[in-house]
């Protein structure tokens, strides 16, 4: 039976593994990406970043593909408990991520700030809503 699993990959191998799983084995893969605006040498550029660095989600039959997933180049392991039994990813969470994908990128809608909202500084040049009271 097919389930969604979270696969821990080597750094920057997410796209390579996705391509291999989809083309060679016809396995469904979710590798969500973000498009982020970044200042590079004083110019604004849109760059692509992984939503979950070093992780992808894949839907497959564990009995059929567990050996291949365990020994495939670029895959470190399938996330699971201490005994090695893989965790099954929640379908609803993955459905929510998929529903936010537009034009190949995940769009995260923030509530933003309203005039008069209390904020606190959390790090350099960033503020978060103050929900402490």
C-alpha positions in Angstrom: 0.0 0.0 0.0 1.3 3.4 -0.9 1.9 6.0 1.8 3.8 9.3 2.0 7.2 9.3 3.6 9.7 12.0 4.4 13.1 11.3 2.9 16.3 12.9 4.4 18.7 13.6 1.5 22.2 14.8 1.2 22.7 18.5 0.8 21.5 19.8 -2.6 20.4 16.4 -3.8 16.7 17.1 -3.5 16.2 17.8 -7.2 18.4 14.9 -8.4 16.5 12.4 -6.3 13.2 13.8 -7.3 14.1 13.4 -11.0 15.3 9.9 -10.5 12.3 8.7 -8.5 9.8 10.3 -10.9 11.4 9.3 -14.2 12.9 5.9 -13.4 10.4 4.5 -10.9 7.3 6.6 -11.6 7.0 7.4 -7.8 5.1 10.5 -6.8 7.4 13.2 -5.2 6.7 16.5 -3.4 9.7 18.8 -3.3 8.2 22.2 -2.4 10.2 25.3 -3.3 10.0 29.0 -2.4 10.8 32.0 -4.6 12.6 34.5 -2.4 13.6 38.1 -3.3 17.2 38.6 -2.2 19.6 41.6 -2.6 22.7 40.5 -4.5 25.4 43.2 -5.1 22.8 45.9 -4.6 20.3 44.4 -7.0 17.1 42.6 -6.2 17.0 39.1 -7.6 14.4 36.3 -7.2 16.1 33.0 -6.1 14.7 29.5 -5.6 15.1 27.9 -2.2 13.9 24.6 -0.9 11.0 24.8 1.6 12.6 21.9 3.5 16.3 21.8 3.0 17.6 18.2 2.6 14.1 16.8 2.8 11.6 15.6 0.2 8.3 13.7 0.4 7.6 10.6 -1.6 4.6 8.4 -2.0 5.4 4.7 -2.6 4.8 1.2 -1.5 7.4 0.6 1.3 7.5 -3.2 0.8 8.4 -2.8 -2.9 10.8 0.1 -2.7 12.4 0.1 0.8 15.6 -1.5 -0.3 16.0 1.0 -3.2 15.3 3.9 -0.9 17.8 2.7 1.7 20.7 2.4 -0.8 20.0 5.0 -3.4 22.7 7.6 -4.0 21.9 10.9 -2.3 19.3 9.4 0.1 20.5 9.3 3.7 17.4 7.7 5.2 13.6 7.6 5.5 12.6 9.4 8.6 11.5 7.0 11.3 11.8 5.8 14.9 14.9 4.4 16.6 14.1 0.8 15.4 14.2 2.0 11.8 10.4 1.8 11.2 9.6 4.7 8.9 7.0 7.4 9.9 4.1 7.8 7.6 3.6 11.5 6.7 0.1 12.9 7.2 -1.8 13.2 4.0 -3.7 16.3 5.2 -0.4 18.2 5.8 0.9 17.4 2.4 -2.5 18.3 0.8 -2.2 21.7 2.6 1.3 22.2 1.2 0.2 21.2 -2.3 -2.8 23.6 -2.1 -0.4 26.5 -1.6 1.7 25.8 -4.7 1.2 28.2 -7.5 3.5 28.5 -10.6 5.7 25.8 -9.1 6.3 27.7 -5.8 4.8 27.5 -2.4 3.1 30.8 -1.5 3.0 31.5 2.3 0.3 34.1 3.1 1.2 35.9 6.3 -1.3 37.9 8.3 1.0 40.9 8.3 0.8 43.8 10.7 -2.0 46.3 11.3 -1.5 49.8 12.7 -1.3 49.7 16.4 -0.2 46.1 16.7 2.3 45.4 19.4 5.6 43.9 18.0 8.8 42.7 19.5 12.2 42.4 17.8 13.3 38.8 17.3 16.4 39.3 15.2 18.2 41.8 13.0 15.8 43.8 10.9 12.8 41.6 11.8 9.8 41.9 14.0 7.1 39.4 15.1 3.7 40.0 16.6 3.9 40.2 20.4 1.4 37.6 21.7 2.7 37.5 25.2 0.0 39.7 26.6 
